[in-house]
Amino acid sequence: MPRNQSDDGPPRIARLRLPLIRTDAGTQCRAAISEATVAEYAERMIAGDRFPPVVVYLNNTEYLLADGFHRLLARRLAKFERIDAEVRQGTRLDALKFSLSANHRHGLRRTNEDKRHAVEIALREFQEWSDRAIAQLCGVTHPSVAAVRRELVNFTSCGKRLGRDGKHRMQPGKEAAGEEPYALPGRPDTGAEMAAHHITIEVAQKFGDLETTVKTALTRFPDERALILGLIRKVKSDLTHLEQDIGPAGT
């Protein structure tokens, strides 16, 4: 896995005010927050239980939360004003890498949805990484990464992938057939680009969620295949109308 260059400096422990810590920078890698876990942690905190510090990355003047979302929300629920934080220097991508690797090492046990969500985020943010590099980062098997990549190929195709040894290698794909693959934007530079980047990822994730829901419904209710196919046709029709309403790109 490519090395994180921003982790060279030693971290420090600070007691930060909760409003100073950003939780909306796209570094939350679970499929959903467990409200039950937040409530349990809050009760334990009120009772005096001590928890490990959360991990934040100081990016210029912003503290980006990388690990400890349930703990921070629990502190907020319990009406505490501050939280102990391990402060590291780094960028948003450094915080994201830490978040992707931290959730499979400790804390609340991940669900299959959490694992898939983490892989989807990694595939979109690190499009050139190999399946094995992403699998190592997210703590999953590389065949599972390959399976998710195939499902998202229209959003994450690229000609080269970065392996764990740091070398780029060409991968077979649409380029071989002379077709230009669609790829999500690279690292955004401005606030507006960041917002556009996040909404693009959100739209892609919603389409992925829809596919998963349909496949689950077909597995659980095989006798309703005709009804489900009818719903798929309705969605296709709605998307066609939406595309017509939006019009071609650049207009």
Disulfide bonds with the S-S distance in Angstrom:
none
